[in-house]
């Protein structure tokens, strides 16, 4: 009987030791698993941290590059604004305006038509604010043609007909709107100056009109005004040129 009890106690102790060993093994396994998980997480965290640091460094490099490019663009913009201001100033200084622009246009046209630059320079140098004229005006009149009319006495000549003056205007109308045989002085007219050789110049506008024609060393200055009905009066004077 005693032997059976001892044997039972031994089995009970073996079971207890087995259970304790199993628990210890499980505990050790859990500790190892936790340690492995911690180490694995630490490695992953370190890798993620390195990746994030590298990404931050790359972003900083990009920001520095963008900032440098912005500074470069700002410098280029300042340079471009400076060039615009410089060219604007040069344009205002070099490009003629107003009366100077009109003179420049006339000079360019004269050069294109074959007038030597030396001749133009001479004329400009010799030009004076006041012109020496004979002050002996010669008045002549002619019938100003209309678009639908022809007739005699529709031109006059000066300088032994080296200069011929003629013109055309718009016909006047009566109260019923019917055109008349004479021109309407309230409307623009065209006065044509023809020099010997056939060169013509048209002057357009409302009367009175003024124009100058150069022949050799003489400038003929003309004023055209309204005369008796259907007529215009041309006053010509001779002046020294240039």
Secondary structure, 3 states (H helix, E strand, C coil): CHHHHHHHHHHHHHHHHHHHHHHHHHHHHHHHHHHHHHHHHHHHHHHHHHHHHHHHHHHHHHHHHHHHHHHHHHHHHHHHHHHHHHHHHHHHHHCCCHHHHHHHHHHHHHHHCCCCHHHHHHHHHHCCCCCCECCCCEEEEEECEECCCCCCCCEEEECCCCEEEEEEECEEECCCCCEEEEECCCCCEEEEEEECCCCEEEEEECCCEEEEEEECCEEEEEEEEECCCCEEEEEEEEEECC
